[in-house]
C-alpha cells in the first residue's frame, strides 16, 4: 500500500464502515458496564470520559471494582495494567506492520485505542497499517463504547433497584461468553479457568490473604496463575507459526 493510499479519504471511510458492527457490539456491552459504573458512584459524564479514555472492558471493570471498594490509586493502576496486559502483545504484533517511515504521532494515536476487535480488523488488511483507516475504524466503536456506558449510568439512575441489579449480571455473562469457547477448544485453557476459580475461592478464605482487598487478590492471582501456566504449558514455536499462518 502506497503512502498516498494510506492517508486517502477512501481509506478513512473504509475504516468507518468496518467499525460499524464493532460499535454495535460495544454499545450493548458497555451499557451493562454503565450499570456497574453507576453502582461505583460515577456520574454519566464521568462514565463517558472513563470509557472514552479506557476502551477496555476488563480494564474498566477492574477500575470500577477498585472504586467501589474505595481502594487506592496504586491498586487501580496495577489492576488496570494487569487486566489489559494482552494489549501490550497486540501492540508489539501490530507494530511489525507499521511503515518504517510512519511518524511517531501516528504510532501513538494508533496505540491509544487498540482493542481485540480493532486489532483483528487492522491485522486482516494486507500491507502496512494505514493511519487513516485506523482512525476511521476508531470513530464509531469509541463513541458506541462511551455512549453505551453513559446511557447505562443514566438508565441505572432511572430504573428500579431490582432491574438495575438484574442488568448488572449481563457484564458477568460477557466474561463467561469470552472464556467458554476457548476453554471448550483447549484443555490447557480449561485447566487455567478452573484453577483460577479454585484459587480465587481459597484466597477469599485463607486468613492472611483474605484480609486484602479483592483487587489486590486479583493482581496476585493473575500473576501467579499466568506465570504458572506459562511455565507448565509453554507455547511451542511451531504452534505460534501455525497460528500466524
LUMNUDREN-744914 format. One record per residue (C-alpha): residue number from 1; residue in one letter; y negated, x, z negated. Coordinates in nm, 2 decimals. Layout:
<nodes>
     i   aa       yy       xx       zz
   NUM    a        Y        X        Z
...
</nodes>
This chain:
<nodes>
     i   aa       yy       xx       zz
     1    x     0.00     0.00     0.00
     2    x    -0.33     0.15     0.10
     3    x    -0.63     0.17    -0.13
     4    x    -0.82    -0.09     0.07
     5    x    -0.54    -0.34     0.02
     6    x    -0.51    -0.26    -0.34
     7    x    -0.86    -0.38    -0.40
     8    x    -0.89    -0.66    -0.15
     9    x    -0.98    -1.02    -0.23
    10    x    -0.65    -1.15    -0.09
    11    x    -0.45    -0.93    -0.33
    12    x    -0.65    -1.08    -0.62
    13    x    -0.57    -1.44    -0.51
    14    x    -0.21    -1.35    -0.47
    15    x    -0.22    -1.24    -0.84
    16    x    -0.38    -1.57    -0.94
    17    x    -0.11    -1.76    -0.75
    18    x     0.18    -1.57    -0.92
    19    x     0.01    -1.61    -1.26
    20    x     0.01    -1.99    -1.25
    21    x     0.37    -2.05    -1.36
    22    x     0.34    -1.78    -1.63
    23    x     0.03    -1.96    -1.76
    24    x     0.21    -2.29    -1.78
    25    x     0.48    -2.14    -1.99
    26    x     0.23    -1.95    -2.21
    27    x     0.04    -2.27    -2.28
    28    x     0.34    -2.45    -2.41
    29    x     0.45    -2.16    -2.64
    30    x     0.10    -2.08    -2.76
    31    x     0.04    -2.44    -2.86
    32    x     0.32    -2.40    -3.12
    33    x     0.17    -2.07    -3.22
    34    x    -0.16    -2.25    -3.28
    35    x     0.02    -2.47    -3.53
    36    x     0.12    -2.15    -3.72
    37    x    -0.24    -2.02    -3.69
    38    x    -0.37    -2.34    -3.84
    39    x    -0.13    -2.30    -4.14
    40    x    -0.26    -1.95    -4.18
    41    x    -0.61    -2.09    -4.21
    42    x    -0.76    -1.99    -3.88
    43    x    -1.03    -2.19    -3.71
    44    x    -0.99    -2.30    -3.34
    45    x    -1.24    -2.03    -3.23
    46    x    -1.06    -1.76    -3.44
    47    x    -0.73    -1.86    -3.29
    48    x    -0.87    -1.84    -2.94
    49    x    -1.01    -1.49    -3.00
    50    x    -0.69    -1.38    -3.16
    51    x    -0.48    -1.49    -2.87
    52    x    -0.73    -1.36    -2.61
    53    x    -0.72    -1.01    -2.77
    54    x    -0.35    -1.01    -2.86
    55    x    -0.14    -1.17    -2.59
    56    x     0.19    -1.12    -2.76
    57    x     0.40    -1.40    -2.92
    58    x     0.59    -1.18    -3.16
    59    x     0.29    -0.97    -3.25
    60    x     0.07    -1.27    -3.31
    61    x     0.34    -1.45    -3.51
    62    x     0.37    -1.14    -3.73
    63    x     0.00    -1.12    -3.77
    64    x    -0.03    -1.48    -3.87
    65    x     0.25    -1.44    -4.12
    66    x     0.07    -1.15    -4.28
    67    x    -0.24    -1.36    -4.31
    68    x    -0.05    -1.65    -4.47
    69    x     0.09    -1.41    -4.73
    70    x    -0.26    -1.25    -4.79
    71    x    -0.12    -0.90    -4.72
    72    x    -0.34    -0.61    -4.64
    73    x    -0.47    -0.48    -4.31
    74    x    -0.24    -0.18    -4.31
    75    x     0.06    -0.42    -4.32
    76    x    -0.08    -0.62    -4.04
    77    x    -0.14    -0.32    -3.82
    78    x     0.21    -0.18    -3.88
    79    x     0.37    -0.52    -3.83
    80    x     0.19    -0.58    -3.50
    81    x     0.28    -0.24    -3.37
    82    x     0.65    -0.27    -3.46
    83    x     0.67    -0.63    -3.32
    84    x     0.51    -0.52    -3.00
    85    x     0.67    -0.18    -2.96
    86    x     0.86    -0.28    -2.65
    87    x     0.52    -0.28    -2.46
    88    x     0.50     0.10    -2.50
    89    x     0.81     0.13    -2.30
    90    x     0.69    -0.12    -2.04
    91    x     0.36     0.07    -2.01
    92    x     0.54     0.40    -1.96
    93    x     0.76     0.25    -1.69
    94    x     0.46     0.08    -1.51
    95    x     0.25     0.40    -1.52
    96    x     0.50     0.55    -1.29
    97    x     0.39     0.31    -1.02
    98    x     0.02     0.39    -1.05
    99    x    -0.17     0.56    -0.77
   100    x    -0.24     0.92    -0.90
   101    x    -0.60     0.86    -0.79
   102    x    -0.64     0.54    -0.99
   103    x    -0.94     0.56    -1.22
   104    x    -0.88     0.57    -1.60
   105    x    -1.08     0.24    -1.64
   106    x    -0.83     0.05    -1.43
   107    x    -0.54     0.21    -1.62
   108    x    -0.69     0.10    -1.95
   109    x    -0.76    -0.26    -1.83
   110    x    -0.41    -0.30    -1.68
   111    x    -0.26    -0.19    -2.02
   112    x    -0.47    -0.44    -2.21
   113    x    -0.27    -0.75    -2.11
   114    x     0.08    -0.61    -2.04
   115    x     0.34    -0.88    -2.13
   116    x     0.71    -0.92    -2.04
   117    x     0.64    -1.17    -1.76
   118    x     0.33    -0.99    -1.62
   119    x     0.53    -0.66    -1.62
   120    x     0.81    -0.83    -1.43
   121    x     0.57    -0.97    -1.17
   122    x     0.40    -0.63    -1.12
   123    x     0.71    -0.42    -1.11
   124    x     0.87    -0.66    -0.85
   125    x     0.60    -0.58    -0.59
   126    x     0.66    -0.28    -0.36
   127    x     0.43     0.02    -0.36
   128    x     0.16     0.12    -0.61
   129    x     0.03    -0.12    -0.87
   130    x    -0.27    -0.29    -0.72
   131    x    -0.55    -0.33    -0.98
   132    x    -0.70    -0.65    -0.82
   133    x    -0.35    -0.81    -0.81
   134    x    -0.31    -0.73    -1.18
   135    x    -0.65    -0.88    -1.27
   136    x    -0.57    -1.19    -1.07
   137    x    -0.24    -1.21    -1.25
   138    x    -0.42    -1.19    -1.59
   139    x    -0.66    -1.47    -1.54
   140    x    -0.46    -1.79    -1.58
   141    x    -0.19    -1.66    -1.83
   142    x    -0.46    -1.52    -2.06
   143    x    -0.66    -1.84    -2.05
   144    x    -0.34    -2.05    -2.09
   145    x    -0.23    -1.85    -2.39
   146    x    -0.57    -1.86    -2.56
   147    x    -0.64    -2.22    -2.49
   148    x    -0.30    -2.33    -2.60
   149    x    -0.35    -2.16    -2.93
   150    x    -0.69    -2.32    -2.98
   151    x    -0.56    -2.66    -2.90
   152    x    -0.26    -2.61    -3.13
   153    x    -0.50    -2.55    -3.41
   154    x    -0.72    -2.85    -3.32
   155    x    -0.42    -3.08    -3.30
   156    x    -0.29    -2.93    -3.62
   157    x    -0.61    -3.05    -3.79
   158    x    -0.58    -3.40    -3.64
   159    x    -0.21    -3.47    -3.67
   160    x    -0.04    -3.58    -3.99
   161    x     0.11    -3.31    -4.20
   162    x     0.47    -3.41    -4.13
   163    x     0.41    -3.39    -3.75
   164    x     0.25    -3.05    -3.78
   165    x     0.55    -2.93    -3.98
   166    x     0.78    -3.06    -3.71
   167    x     0.58    -2.89    -3.43
   168    x     0.58    -2.56    -3.61
   169    x     0.96    -2.55    -3.56
   170    x     0.90    -2.51    -3.19
   171    x     0.80    -2.14    -3.23
   172    x     1.13    -2.06    -3.40
   173    x     1.30    -2.24    -3.11
   174    x     1.12    -2.00    -2.88
   175    x     1.26    -1.70    -3.06
   176    x     1.61    -1.85    -3.06
   177    x     1.58    -1.90    -2.68
   178    x     1.48    -1.53    -2.65
   179    x     1.78    -1.38    -2.84
   180    x     2.06    -1.62    -2.75
   181    x     2.10    -1.54    -2.37
   182    x     2.12    -1.16    -2.42
   183    x     2.34    -1.20    -2.72
   184    x     2.59    -1.40    -2.51
   185    x     2.60    -1.13    -2.25
   186    x     2.62    -0.82    -2.48
   187    x     2.84    -0.78    -2.79
   188    x     2.61    -0.50    -2.89
   189    x     2.30    -0.73    -2.89
   190    x     2.50    -1.00    -3.07
   191    x     2.60    -0.74    -3.34
   192    x     2.24    -0.64    -3.38
   193    x     2.12    -1.00    -3.42
   194    x     2.39    -1.09    -3.67
   195    x     2.32    -0.76    -3.86
   196    x     1.95    -0.85    -3.88
   197    x     2.03    -1.19    -4.02
   198    x     2.26    -1.05    -4.29
   199    x     2.03    -0.76    -4.38
   200    x     1.72    -0.99    -4.40
   201    x     1.91    -1.22    -4.64
   202    x     2.02    -0.92    -4.85
   203    x     1.67    -0.78    -4.86
   204    x     1.54    -1.11    -5.00
   205    x     1.79    -1.09    -5.28
   206    x     1.80    -0.72    -5.38
   207    x     1.59    -0.67    -5.69
   208    x     1.36    -0.38    -5.58
   209    x     1.32    -0.47    -5.21
   210    x     1.28    -0.85    -5.27
   211    x     0.96    -0.77    -5.46
   212    x     0.80    -0.65    -5.14
   213    x     0.62    -0.89    -4.90
   214    x     0.82    -1.03    -4.62
   215    x     0.60    -0.84    -4.37
   216    x     0.69    -0.51    -4.54
   217    x     1.06    -0.60    -4.55
   218    x     1.05    -0.69    -4.18
   219    x     0.89    -0.35    -4.10
   220    x     1.16    -0.16    -4.29
   221    x     1.45    -0.37    -4.14
   222    x     1.32    -0.33    -3.79
   223    x     1.30     0.05    -3.81
   224    x     1.64     0.07    -3.99
   225    x     1.83    -0.16    -3.77
   226    x     1.68    -0.04    -3.44
   227    x     1.74     0.32    -3.54
   228    x     2.10     0.25    -3.64
   229    x     2.17     0.06    -3.32
   230    x     2.02     0.33    -3.11
   231    x     2.24     0.59    -3.29
   232    x     2.56     0.38    -3.28
   233    x     2.52     0.24    -2.93
   234    x     2.31     0.47    -2.71
   235    x     2.24     0.36    -2.36
   236    x     2.41     0.60    -2.11
   237    x     2.21     0.74    -1.82
   238    x     2.44     0.58    -1.57
   239    x     2.37     0.23    -1.72
   240    x     2.00     0.29    -1.71
   241    x     2.03     0.39    -1.34
   242    x     2.23     0.07    -1.27
   243    x     1.97    -0.15    -1.44
   244    x     1.69     0.01    -1.24
   245    x     1.87    -0.03    -0.90
</nodes>
